[in-house]
Amino acid sequence: MERTRIAKVDDVKLVRRGEQVDGTLHLTPHHLIFCHTPPAVLEDGFVKSPGPKPRELWITYPIIQTCTLRPAPPASHLPSSIRLRCRDFTFVCFCFTDEKKARDVYDNIKAWTCKLGRVEKLYAFTYQPQQLEKDVNGWDIYDARAEWKRLGISDKDVDRGWRISRINSDYGFSPTYPALLAVPSGISDNTLNYAGRYRSRVRLPVLTYLHSVNNCSITRSSQPLVGVRGNRSIQDEKLLASIFSTSHSKPPTSTPPSRPRSRQSRRSSEEDDSPLGSGLTLGDAEALEDEMISQVGNDHKTDGSRVYGAQQHNLIVDARPTVNALAMQAVGLGSENMDNYPFAAKVYLGIDNIHVMRDSLNKVIDTLKDSDVTPLAPNRDSLAKSGWLKHIAGILDGTGIIVRQVGLQHSHVLIHCSDGWDRTSQLSALSQLCLDPYYRTLEGFIVLVEKDWLSFGHMFRHRSGFLSSEKWFNIENERVGGDNLGRQGFGNNTGPGHALESALLSAKGFFNKENTSRESIVDSDGELQPYDMGQQNTKKAVPSSKNGLNEKSTTKVKETSPVFHQFLDATYQLLHQYPTRFEFNERFLRRLLYHLYSCQYGTFLYNNEKERVEARLRDKTRSVWDYFISRKEQFLNDRYDAMIDDNVRGRERLVFPASGEVRWWNELFGRTDAEMNGSTRISQTHQSLSNGNGVAIKPTVLTGVETAEDAIGAGVAGKELGSDGAASVFGAGLAGLGIGKGKVKEGWKSPTPSLTKRMEVEMQ
């Protein structure tokens, strides 16, 4: 209690949604607790007995996003106040009659929030579970070997083309990857060792999902170290070729698979199976995406009609916009040169990076920031301008591309972004959610989060900012010069010239080998040094002080971003679109986001599996799944239908996201559906486009397609597009899909001034 200046304050007024209530504020090492007794209820002029019970509002310190003190001098006769904005979108204001007490409370909150210095001082390490949680052990729910066995992969059975490698059993090969890696059975650990050197942070392509119906895979990795010299790795190419040949799709002998049906009216499956020239309309953006990928991947060697799903179109999905991948080449990274991967096609998705997503959520918070003092509904135009729904729709659109490739085209997909732990985790997990009904159960969703988010190294500690930051605390009229604290959220990323300054600092860090900061994605562990195929890098990562677990640390604001929040939001969209296909309900997702930030449980506290093992979280903390499993009945969906029958509409194995139907998750923001969505929510999601014939179409997340033969999209490197059948497909669909077509010469294009700004943002 050495940081506690004041433990209890009486006569505190709580203001929330414009309503006021008097009570007592208690300050403990891990919580703010506001206690009050509601007014007595009168019945026939007498106080109803028994009287109302006292109520409590508990706020855990790590969930506080921003804290603002507004001192009021005694002469003003106004109360001093502390306004809190919480990460679960709770907005409260505490009013004090004594300014000194208000300052003491503010200092106390600041000390217990952002001056801890170590993760081990968070609430999870002292939390004592309630009795109903003591009989549950959430740490045992996920077992990697059991999940691989469920997918048909084991040490004893390699018939499905995969084996379990122990090359990373001590986390020395790739510190941010899980200990067990599923790789093609024909690839040796020696090949993996060399292939890993070609991928950022040694996050080489490994299996995350194997589809039980067609044996097609979803693999994930980080970006390759291509650089401006066009480096290549024979071992990486061999690994990918082996991954993409673990199954061979054969033309169906009976009824061809039908295309995904949207929630609007669709043509019959026979019409849906037609190629673009046989009746596919420009209004079907999903069909255009699939047709572009398949036409580019055909190499123009097949003639005659095509049967949908009969040809395999293995795909590399680069989640970044093409210009962002181009920017990474300048610092030794980049994207695959498809001349070296002729067995696949590559697509670029226009999913923006963590900085853009953080800024988008900050704009949403700005719209809701007065929720403590006013009951008024938020401005829906301001919500729309935040771009949040556009980003969610883009993630779902990219998910739909992957689901159709694996589930309908019977193809393999490799997903990566920059480091392979943000956008890659979103796309990989959401795709599996759509492909496999098991992950739509409560237990399956827990396994999915453990596997694709926790085990594969999403940086929860960095992205969530558990240790907070002094930048998120502010005393009005006492702001220190130099800090823009007017807009506080997950981080500050505004101001003229900020993007250029960040790009220059990043470049400086790249050339300064002594720079060990991880503030920028371009200066870490020397991995961005020029790649040399002739030099054997036998040095393993040497952690200092157990990877810094015992060192004092603080939150780097620029590394925070609502990546996992977006995944839960996208899951909510699927739950809303398919209300009978999920065993869990909306409240489960909402409480999961709350406990991400509450730090009451140890599940999300570190960045990867290695750090959690070294911190001995299983022994020192409780799992967040204890909370949900012990209260399972509260999180079950009453409308859930577990029956799977592909011949019955509404019971199909696969679900396909309708990105054009995204809506605000109003329950999360503590608002009604009418307040946030109204009657025009769909029109605010996308800006309408037209194909020239007056038919409105939906924009696509697809920004480029590339193979060894052809390339399409802004900034895509490859060869000049031909003038055959594929070109006619591109000409018909590109205008509507928002993708440019043009000649692409050897090397990469110089970016236009409009693209330079986006490159600078990516290089932060």
CORSUL-V783921 format. One record per residue. OMEGA is omega in whole degrees, 0 to 359 (NA if undefined). Layout:
# CORSUL-V783921
OMEGA  OMEGA
This chain:
# CORSUL-V783921
185  181  186  175  182  185  184  178  178  176  176  180  176  178  182  183  177  180  183  177  180  180  182  180  177  179  177  180  184  184  159  180  178  182  177  178  180  179  180  180  180  178  184  177  180  178  181  181  357  181  180  179  176  179  182  172  181  177  178  188  183  181  178  180  176  179  182  176  175  180  178  180  182  183  183  182  177  179  169  186  173  180  180  169  185  184  173  176  167  181  181  177  176  180  184  177  183  182  181  178  177  178  179  178  179  180  180  178  181  181  182  183  189  178  178  176  183  179  183  179  179  188  185  185  176  183  175  187  173  187  184  178  186  180  182  175  182  179  184  183  181  173  187  181  179  179  176  179  177  179  177  183  177  179  185  185  179  183  182  172  184  175  178  181  177  182  182  185  178  180  179  181  179  187  183  179  176  182  181  182  176  184  178  184  180  181  181  177  178  176  177  181  180  181  181  182  182  182  180  179  178  177  185  181  177  184  170  179  175  185  186  185  187  178  177  192  164  176  182  182  170  181  178  179  183  180  182  180  178  180  177  179  179  181  177  178  178  179  180  178  179  177  185  179  180  172  179  182  178  178  180  182  181  183  178  180  180  177  180  179  178  181  173  180  180  172  178  182  179  179  181  182  183  174  186  183  185  172  178  185  179  178  181  183  179  179  178  178  181  182  178  180  183  180  178  183  183  182  176  181  181  179  177  183  180  174  184  180  182  178  180  180  180  195  167  182  172  189  184  168  185  183  178  176  177  180  182  177  183  181  172  181  176  182  186  169  189  171  181  180  186  183  183  170  178  176  174  177  183  178  186  186  187  182  179  180  178  180  179  179  176  178  175  180  177  180  183  194  181  182  179  188  182  176  184  178  178  178  185  176  177  176  181  181  178  181  184  180  177  179  178  179  178  178  179  178  176  176  180  178  182  181  180  179  183  187  184  180  179  185  176  180  169  181  169  173  176  179  175  179  177  179  179  179  178  184  181  183  180  178  179  177  180  186  191  180  180  182  177  170  181  179  181  178  176  178  180  179  179  185  190  179  184  184  182  163  168  188  183  183  180  185  186  177  184  183  175  182  178  177  181  177  188  171  183  180  177  182  178  181  178  180  176  184  181  178  181  177  177  179  180  183  184  177  181  176  183  181  180  179  180  179  179  177  179  179  178  179  180  182  179  186  181  182  181  180  176  180  180  181  184  178  183  168  178  183  182  173  181  183  182  183  183  183  180  180  183  181  177  179  180  181  176  180  180  176  175  183  182  181  178  184  177  179  172  190  183  178  178  179  183  184  179  174  179  177  179  178  178  176  176  179  178  178  180  181  180  190  181  187  182  180  182  183  182  181  177  180  182  179  177  176  178  184  169  185  184  182  177  180  187  190  189  194  185  189  184  183  181  180  181  177  181  179  179  183  180  183  189  184  175  178  179  181  173  182  186  182  180  179  190  184  180  188  179  181  182  184  185  176  185  182  177  179  183  180  180  180  182  179  182  178  184  168  184  183  174  186  179  182  180  185  177  175  191  179  180  182  178  182  176  178  181  182  186  184  180  181  185  187  185  183  180  185  182  168  184  174  179  180  180  179  180  180  180  178  183  176  181  175  182  180  179  176  185  170  176  184  188  176  181  180  183  174  182  179  178  181  182  179  179  182  182  185  182  181  179  176  181  181  181  189  189  183  180  182  176  180  181  178  177  178  176  183  179  184  180  184  170  183  175  179  181  179  182  181  179  178  180  179  179  185  181  NA
